[in-house]
Amino acid sequence: MSILRCNGGLSGALRSCQSRRVLPTTRFPSTISFPRRTFHAGPALWGVKSQILKDVGEGITEVQIIQWYVEEGAHIEEWKPLCQYQSDKAVDDITSRYEGIVKKLHFQADDTVPTGRALCDIEVEDGKYPDDNPPSEPAPAPAQPSSAPAPAETKQPLVVEVAAATQKPEAPKNSSRYATLATPAVRGMLKAHNVNILDVPGTGKDGRVLKEDVLRFVAARDSAPTPQPTIPTTPASPQTDTAVNLTPIQSQMFKTMTRSLNIPHFLFADELNINNITALRKKLANDPKDPRRITFLSFVIKAVSLALNEYPILNAKVDTSNPNKPQLIMRPRHNIGVAMDTPQGLIVPNVKDVASRSIEDVAAEISRLSALGKEGKLTPADLSGGTITVSNIGNIGGTYVAPVIVSNEVAILGVGKSKTVPIFDEAGQVTKGELVNFSWSADHRVVDGATMARMANKVRECIESPELMLLKLR
């Protein structure tokens, strides 16, 4: 048997076979055909992902867009800020989950976005995010067979889109691209005075609109003379009511207070003599070596925490997930909320773990929360997790207050304005006394009057004799 060895590829095999003798049964075809390599289009290198507004927690179901940090066509990196939003409780940024090109913004500044909706669409590298949800845009319709003519109606949307794309948008009155990037406080003033931000010339950095710009615009608008006819020919038009939407914070307060008033409230009030704390605070303020400012509220919050060690039920939460068998959730940490009046409205951040803090630490934390609240920069972490609330309405005015319990707490303390009145001392002599009204509200479903009174008396002892607090500090 002859063995055919072909070296040098196909041509070498043919030459070798022609020059050497082979068996009669060995034949080669006259022509050898090979499959032709054809070129075809590869898969798309880019895809579109939708950035979905996730649940931000604390029962928040919608947010309001304050400003966008990107525009359509811009490149965005992963985890870089997309936009700034204002929820019912705080102002924060939303970061991008994807890296790519921003194709479409589904909402504009001042729009309210429900959770679960797409904020924007981002064109990303295909296959980079395989486990994410598909984009919100519908998939294209399957192509029509070449034999059947396409209906005329399918070309109509393309004509409309081209016409809309070629139409030039009207330039805003305020030419700066940063004119609409205003703070929540400025936007509140714009809504209150019914002013369009594009009508206000901004004097801030890069043309941003400031509070002073809004006040200047409103003053000029209101002071402009209006032509008055000497003899009215037509009767004056009657004034009509105007509907104004609630702000996000007002909406949350509406929902929270509606739930809270389903709780049977128990009210307990008392007057406290704060002469000793006032003297102690003056002594600390007059020390040039110690410029720290220890507020009266700092003492109150610490006194409440010390009293909670003896009456922990006032720090609990009622769990009604099973209506047939409600429970009390005992919470070991004292996260005491502080009601604050801010330009955005009433907010209640809380001082975390007061039991492990000194009075100085509490004062510093209140100062930090107050500064962030005025700037609208409180985070959800600052506002969540409260266990009991103190509302110092006396800073604004008012001697008596009946505070309303938050639905996830069982007690709240309202502090009124201090007043100086004549009182009798231990010797029976008339002297000057500084009194403050403390008003407690408790959930009467689980807290009885005696427990609330004992808790209030314990706080009173600490406030009227602050030296007793030193014995319990850790």
C-alpha positions as CSV (number, residue, x, y, z in Angstrom):
1,M,0.0,0.0,0.0
2,S,1.4,3.4,-1.0
3,I,1.2,6.2,1.4
4,L,0.7,9.7,0.0
5,R,2.7,12.4,1.8
6,C,1.9,15.9,0.8
7,N,4.2,18.6,2.0
8,G,4.0,22.3,1.2
9,G,0.2,22.7,1.3
10,L,-2.3,22.0,-1.4
11,S,-0.1,23.0,-4.4
12,G,2.7,20.9,-3.1
13,A,0.3,17.9,-2.7
14,L,-0.9,18.3,-6.3
15,R,2.7,18.4,-7.7
16,S,3.7,15.5,-5.5
17,C,0.7,13.4,-6.7
18,Q,1.5,14.2,-10.4
19,S,5.2,13.2,-10.1
20,R,4.7,10.1,-8.1
21,R,2.9,6.9,-8.8
22,V,-0.2,6.3,-6.9
23,L,-2.8,3.6,-6.7
24,P,-5.5,3.6,-9.4
25,T,-8.2,4.1,-6.8
26,T,-6.7,7.4,-5.5
27,R,-8.3,10.3,-7.3
28,F,-8.3,14.1,-6.8
29,P,-11.2,16.2,-8.1
30,S,-10.4,18.4,-11.0
31,T,-11.5,21.4,-8.9
32,I,-11.5,21.9,-5.2
33,S,-14.0,24.3,-3.7
34,F,-13.7,26.0,-0.3
35,P,-16.4,27.8,1.7
36,R,-16.3,31.5,1.0
37,R,-15.8,33.8,4.0
38,T,-18.3,36.5,4.0
39,F,-18.5,39.7,6.2
40,H,-21.5,40.6,8.2
41,A,-22.4,43.4,10.7
42,G,-21.4,42.8,14.3
43,P,-23.7,43.3,17.3
44,A,-24.4,46.8,18.5
45,L,-21.7,48.2,20.7
46,W,-24.1,50.4,22.7
47,G,-27.3,50.0,24.6
48,V,-29.7,52.3,26.6
49,K,-30.3,51.9,30.3
50,S,-32.9,53.8,32.3
51,Q,-31.9,55.3,35.7
52,I,-34.9,54.4,37.9
53,L,-35.8,56.4,41.0
54,K,-35.4,53.9,43.8
55,D,-37.3,54.0,47.2
56,V,-35.3,56.5,49.4
57,G,-36.8,55.1,52.6
58,E,-38.8,56.5,55.5
59,G,-42.1,56.1,53.6
60,I,-41.2,58.7,50.9
61,T,-43.1,57.9,47.7
62,E,-42.0,60.9,45.6
63,V,-39.3,63.6,45.3
64,Q,-39.0,67.0,43.6
65,I,-36.1,67.6,41.2
66,I,-34.3,70.8,42.2
67,Q,-31.6,70.9,39.5
68,W,-29.8,68.6,37.0
69,Y,-26.1,68.4,37.0
70,V,-26.0,67.0,33.4
71,E,-27.8,67.8,30.1
72,E,-28.7,65.6,27.2
73,G,-25.7,64.5,25.2
74,A,-23.3,64.9,28.1
75,H,-21.0,62.1,29.3
76,I,-21.6,60.9,32.8
77,E,-19.3,58.6,34.9
78,E,-20.5,55.9,37.2
79,W,-21.5,57.2,40.7
80,K,-21.2,60.8,39.7
81,P,-24.1,63.1,40.7
82,L,-27.0,63.2,38.2
83,C,-29.4,65.6,39.9
84,Q,-30.3,67.2,43.2
85,Y,-33.7,66.3,44.7
86,Q,-35.8,67.5,47.6
87,S,-37.9,64.9,49.4
88,D,-40.4,65.3,52.2
89,K,-37.5,65.4,54.7
90,A,-34.2,66.3,53.1
91,V,-32.2,67.6,50.1
92,D,-29.7,65.1,48.6
93,D,-28.1,64.1,45.3
94,I,-28.9,61.1,43.1
95,T,-25.8,59.5,41.6
96,S,-25.6,57.7,38.2
97,R,-25.6,53.9,38.2
98,Y,-24.1,53.8,34.7
99,E,-21.3,55.3,32.7
100,G,-22.2,56.6,29.3
101,I,-24.0,59.3,27.3
102,V,-27.2,61.0,28.7
103,K,-29.7,60.4,25.9
104,K,-32.9,61.8,27.5
105,L,-34.0,63.6,30.7
106,H,-37.6,62.5,31.5
107,F,-38.2,65.3,34.0
108,Q,-37.2,68.9,34.4
109,A,-36.4,71.1,37.4
110,D,-39.3,71.5,39.8
111,D,-41.0,68.4,38.5
112,T,-42.3,65.8,41.0
113,V,-41.1,62.2,40.3
114,P,-42.8,59.2,41.9
115,T,-40.6,56.3,43.0
116,G,-40.2,53.6,40.4
117,R,-40.2,56.0,37.4
118,A,-37.2,56.5,35.1
119,L,-35.3,59.7,35.7
120,C,-33.2,59.6,32.5
121,D,-31.9,57.3,29.8
122,I,-28.1,56.7,29.5
123,E,-26.4,55.1,26.5
124,V,-23.9,52.5,27.8
125,E,-21.5,50.1,26.4
126,D,-23.3,46.9,25.4
127,G,-22.9,44.1,27.9
128,K,-21.4,46.2,30.6
129,Y,-24.5,46.0,32.8
130,P,-26.1,42.7,31.9
131,D,-28.2,42.3,35.1
132,D,-30.0,45.6,35.0
133,N,-33.5,46.3,33.8
134,P,-34.1,47.1,30.1
135,P,-34.6,50.8,29.2
136,S,-38.0,52.4,29.4
137,E,-38.2,53.1,25.7
138,P,-40.3,50.5,23.8
139,A,-38.5,48.0,21.5
140,P,-38.6,48.9,17.8
141,A,-41.3,47.1,15.8
142,P,-40.1,44.1,13.6
143,A,-39.1,45.0,10.1
144,Q,-41.7,44.5,7.3
145,P,-40.9,41.9,4.6
146,S,-39.4,43.4,1.5
147,S,-42.2,42.0,-0.7
148,A,-44.9,43.9,1.1
149,P,-44.9,47.7,0.7
150,A,-44.7,49.7,3.9
151,P,-47.8,51.5,4.9
152,A,-47.7,55.3,4.5
153,E,-48.7,55.8,8.1
154,T,-45.4,54.5,9.4
155,K,-43.5,57.4,7.8
156,Q,-45.6,60.1,9.5
157,P,-43.9,60.0,13.0
158,L,-40.5,60.4,11.3
159,V,-41.7,63.6,9.5
160,V,-43.0,65.0,12.8
161,E,-39.7,64.2,14.6
162,V,-37.6,65.9,11.9
163,A,-39.8,69.0,12.0
164,A,-39.6,69.2,15.8
165,A,-35.8,68.7,15.7
166,T,-35.3,71.5,13.1
167,Q,-37.4,73.9,15.0
168,K,-35.2,76.3,17.1
169,P,-36.3,76.6,20.8
170,E,-37.0,80.1,22.1
171,A,-34.1,81.5,24.1
172,P,-35.0,82.2,27.7
173,K,-35.1,85.7,29.0
174,N,-32.2,85.1,31.4
175,S,-29.4,84.0,29.1
176,S,-27.2,82.3,31.8
177,R,-27.4,78.5,31.7
178,Y,-27.0,78.5,35.5
179,A,-30.1,80.8,36.0
180,T,-32.3,77.9,37.0
181,L,-29.9,76.4,39.5
182,A,-31.4,78.1,42.5
183,T,-31.5,76.9,46.2
184,P,-34.7,75.5,47.7
185,A,-35.1,78.7,49.7
186,V,-35.0,80.8,46.5
187,R,-37.4,78.5,44.8
188,G,-39.8,78.9,47.7
189,M,-39.7,82.7,47.4
190,L,-40.3,82.4,43.7
191,K,-43.4,80.3,44.3
192,A,-44.6,82.6,47.1
193,H,-44.4,85.7,44.9
194,N,-45.5,84.0,41.7
195,V,-42.3,84.9,39.8
196,N,-40.8,83.0,36.9
197,I,-37.1,82.4,37.6
198,L,-36.2,83.2,33.9
199,D,-37.6,86.7,34.4
200,V,-35.1,87.5,37.2
201,P,-31.6,88.7,36.3
202,G,-29.2,86.7,38.5
203,T,-26.3,88.4,40.1
204,G,-24.7,85.3,41.7
205,K,-21.9,83.2,40.4
206,D,-22.4,82.3,36.7
207,G,-25.7,84.1,36.7
208,R,-27.4,82.2,39.5
209,V,-30.5,83.8,41.0
210,L,-30.1,84.8,44.7
211,K,-32.7,85.9,47.3
212,E,-31.7,89.5,46.8
213,D,-32.4,89.2,43.1
214,V,-35.9,87.9,43.8
215,L,-36.7,90.6,46.4
216,R,-35.3,93.3,44.0
217,F,-37.5,92.0,41.2
218,V,-40.6,91.8,43.3
219,A,-40.1,95.3,44.7
220,A,-39.7,96.7,41.2
221,R,-42.7,94.8,39.9
222,D,-45.0,95.9,42.8
223,S,-43.8,99.5,42.7
224,A,-44.4,99.9,39.0
225,P,-47.2,102.4,38.4
226,T,-50.3,101.0,36.8
227,P,-52.4,103.3,34.6
228,Q,-55.7,104.2,36.4
229,P,-58.6,105.5,34.3
230,T,-60.1,108.7,35.6
231,I,-63.6,107.4,35.0
232,P,-64.0,103.6,35.2
233,T,-66.0,102.5,32.3
234,T,-66.2,98.9,33.4
235,P,-66.8,97.5,36.9
236,A,-63.7,96.1,38.7
237,S,-63.1,92.4,38.2
238,P,-63.7,90.4,41.4
239,Q,-60.8,88.8,43.1
240,T,-60.5,85.1,42.6
241,D,-59.0,82.3,44.7
242,T,-55.7,80.8,43.6
243,A,-54.8,77.1,44.1
244,V,-51.2,76.5,45.3
245,N,-49.7,73.1,45.5
246,L,-48.2,71.9,48.8
247,T,-44.4,71.8,49.0
248,P,-42.8,68.3,49.6
249,I,-42.3,69.1,53.3
250,Q,-45.9,70.3,53.6
251,S,-47.1,67.2,51.9
252,Q,-45.2,65.0,54.3
253,M,-46.5,67.0,57.3
254,F,-50.1,66.6,55.9
255,K,-49.7,62.8,55.8
256,T,-47.8,62.5,59.1
257,M,-50.2,64.7,61.1
258,T,-53.2,62.9,59.6
259,R,-51.8,59.6,60.9
260,S,-50.8,61.1,64.2
261,L,-54.3,62.4,65.0
262,N,-55.5,58.8,65.0
263,I,-53.6,58.4,68.3
264,P,-55.4,59.2,71.5
265,H,-53.3,62.0,73.1
266,F,-52.7,62.5,76.8
267,L,-51.5,66.0,77.7
268,F,-49.5,66.8,80.9
269,A,-48.2,70.4,81.6
270,D,-46.1,71.9,84.3
271,E,-44.0,75.0,85.1
272,L,-40.3,74.7,85.8
273,N,-38.0,77.2,87.5
274,I,-34.8,77.5,85.4
275,N,-32.9,80.0,87.5
276,N,-30.1,77.6,88.3
277,I,-29.5,76.6,84.6
278,T,-29.6,80.3,83.6
279,A,-27.0,81.2,86.2
280,L,-24.8,78.2,85.1
281,R,-25.1,79.2,81.4
282,K,-24.1,82.8,82.2
283,K,-21.1,81.6,84.1
284,L,-20.0,79.5,81.2
285,A,-20.6,82.3,78.7
286,N,-18.5,84.8,80.8
287,D,-15.5,82.5,80.9
288,P,-13.1,84.0,78.3
289,K,-11.1,80.7,78.2
290,D,-14.2,78.7,77.2
291,P,-16.1,80.4,74.3
292,R,-18.5,77.5,73.8
293,R,-22.2,78.3,73.7
294,I,-24.2,75.8,75.7
295,T,-27.9,76.4,75.0
296,F,-30.8,75.7,77.3
297,L,-32.2,73.1,74.9
298,S,-29.0,71.1,75.4
299,F,-29.7,70.7,79.1
300,V,-33.4,69.7,78.3
301,I,-32.4,67.0,75.8
302,K,-29.8,65.5,78.2
303,A,-32.4,65.6,81.1
304,V,-34.9,63.8,78.9
305,S,-32.3,61.1,78.1
306,L,-31.5,60.6,81.8
307,A,-35.2,60.3,82.6
308,L,-35.7,57.7,79.9
309,N,-33.2,55.4,81.7
310,E,-35.9,55.0,84.4
311,Y,-38.9,55.1,82.1
312,P,-37.9,53.4,78.9
313,I,-41.5,52.9,77.8
314,L,-41.5,56.6,76.7
315,N,-38.7,55.7,74.2
316,A,-40.7,52.8,72.7
317,K,-42.7,52.4,69.5
318,V,-46.1,50.8,69.0
319,D,-46.1,48.0,66.4
320,T,-49.6,47.5,64.9
321,S,-48.5,45.3,62.0
322,N,-50.8,42.6,63.6
323,P,-53.9,44.6,64.6
324,N,-55.1,41.7,66.7
325,K,-51.9,41.6,68.7
326,P,-50.2,45.0,69.0
327,Q,-46.7,45.1,70.5
328,L,-44.2,47.6,72.0
329,I,-40.8,47.8,70.4
330,M,-38.4,48.8,73.1
331,R,-35.5,50.9,71.6
332,P,-32.3,51.1,73.6
333,R,-30.8,54.2,72.0
334,H,-32.1,57.7,72.8
335,N,-32.3,59.4,69.4
336,I,-34.0,62.6,70.5
337,G,-35.6,64.7,67.7
338,V,-35.3,68.5,67.7
339,A,-38.1,70.3,65.8
340,M,-36.6,73.1,63.7
341,D,-38.1,76.0,61.7
342,T,-36.3,76.3,58.4
343,P,-36.8,78.2,55.2
344,Q,-38.2,74.9,53.7
345,G,-40.6,74.4,56.6
346,L,-40.7,72.3,59.8
347,I,-38.2,69.5,59.9
348,V,-37.2,67.2,62.8
349,P,-33.6,65.9,62.7
350,N,-32.5,64.0,65.8
351,V,-29.4,63.9,68.0
352,K,-28.2,60.3,67.9
353,D,-27.5,58.3,71.1
354,V,-27.8,61.1,73.6
355,A,-27.2,58.7,76.5
356,S,-23.6,58.4,75.5
357,R,-23.0,62.1,74.8
358,S,-22.1,65.0,77.2
359,I,-24.1,68.2,77.3
360,E,-21.3,69.9,75.3
361,D,-21.6,67.2,72.6
362,V,-25.3,67.6,72.4
363,A,-24.9,71.4,72.0
364,A,-22.4,70.9,69.2
365,E,-24.7,68.5,67.4
366,I,-27.7,70.8,67.7
367,S,-25.6,73.6,66.2
368,R,-24.5,71.4,63.3
369,L,-28.1,70.2,62.5
370,S,-29.4,73.8,62.7
371,A,-26.8,75.0,60.2
372,L,-27.6,72.2,57.8
373,G,-31.3,72.8,58.2
374,K,-31.0,76.5,57.3
375,E,-29.0,75.6,54.1
376,G,-31.4,72.7,53.2
377,K,-28.6,70.2,53.4
378,L,-29.8,67.7,56.0
379,T,-29.4,64.1,54.9
380,P,-31.9,61.3,55.4
381,A,-29.6,59.9,58.1
382,D,-30.0,63.1,60.1
383,L,-33.8,62.8,59.9
384,S,-34.4,59.1,60.4
385,G,-34.4,56.9,63.5
386,G,-35.9,59.3,66.0
387,T,-37.3,57.8,69.2
388,I,-38.8,60.8,71.1
389,T,-39.1,64.5,70.2
390,V,-38.5,67.9,71.9
391,S,-40.1,71.0,70.3
392,N,-38.8,74.3,71.6
393,I,-41.5,76.6,70.4
394,G,-40.4,79.2,72.9
395,N,-37.7,80.4,70.5
396,I,-40.4,81.9,68.4
397,G,-43.0,82.8,71.1
398,G,-45.8,81.3,73.0
399,T,-46.1,80.1,76.6
400,Y,-48.2,77.0,76.2
401,V,-48.3,74.4,73.4
402,A,-50.1,71.1,72.9
403,P,-47.6,69.1,70.7
404,V,-48.7,66.3,68.4
405,I,-47.0,62.9,68.7
406,V,-45.2,61.5,65.7
407,S,-46.7,58.2,64.6
408,N,-43.6,56.1,65.3
409,E,-43.1,57.6,68.8
410,V,-45.2,57.5,72.0
411,A,-44.2,60.9,73.6
412,I,-43.2,64.5,72.7
413,L,-42.2,67.5,74.8
414,G,-43.1,71.0,73.9
415,V,-41.1,73.8,75.6
416,G,-42.7,77.3,75.9
417,K,-41.1,80.7,76.2
418,S,-39.5,81.6,79.5
419,K,-41.1,84.4,81.6
420,T,-39.8,86.3,84.7
421,V,-42.3,86.4,87.5
422,P,-42.2,87.1,91.3
423,I,-42.0,83.9,93.3
424,F,-41.5,82.9,97.0
425,D,-38.2,81.4,97.9
426,E,-37.6,78.8,100.7
427,A,-37.5,81.5,103.3
428,G,-40.8,82.9,102.3
429,Q,-39.3,86.0,100.7
430,V,-40.5,87.3,97.3
431,T,-37.8,87.0,94.7
432,K,-37.4,86.9,90.9
433,G,-38.0,83.6,89.2
434,E,-37.6,82.5,85.6
435,L,-40.3,80.0,84.7
436,V,-40.8,77.8,81.6
437,N,-43.9,75.7,80.7
438,F,-43.2,72.1,79.8
439,S,-46.1,70.4,77.9
440,W,-46.0,66.6,77.4
441,S,-48.1,64.6,75.0
442,A,-48.2,60.8,75.3
443,D,-49.9,57.9,73.5
444,H,-52.6,57.1,75.9
445,R,-53.0,53.6,74.3
446,V,-49.8,52.4,76.1
447,V,-48.8,55.3,78.4
448,D,-50.9,56.0,81.5
449,G,-51.1,59.4,83.2
450,A,-49.0,58.3,86.3
451,T,-46.1,57.2,84.2
452,M,-46.1,60.4,82.2
453,A,-46.2,62.5,85.4
454,R,-43.3,60.6,86.9
455,M,-41.3,61.0,83.8
456,A,-42.0,64.7,83.7
457,N,-41.1,65.1,87.4
458,K,-37.7,63.4,86.8
459,V,-37.0,65.9,84.0
460,R,-38.1,68.7,86.3
461,E,-35.6,67.6,89.0
462,C,-32.7,67.6,86.5
463,I,-33.7,71.0,85.1
464,E,-34.3,72.8,88.4
465,S,-31.2,71.2,90.1
466,P,-28.7,70.7,87.2
467,E,-26.1,69.5,89.7
468,L,-28.1,66.3,90.0
469,M,-27.3,65.6,86.4
470,L,-23.6,65.4,87.2
471,L,-24.3,62.3,89.4
472,K,-25.8,60.4,86.5
473,L,-23.4,61.4,83.7
474,R,-21.2,58.6,82.4
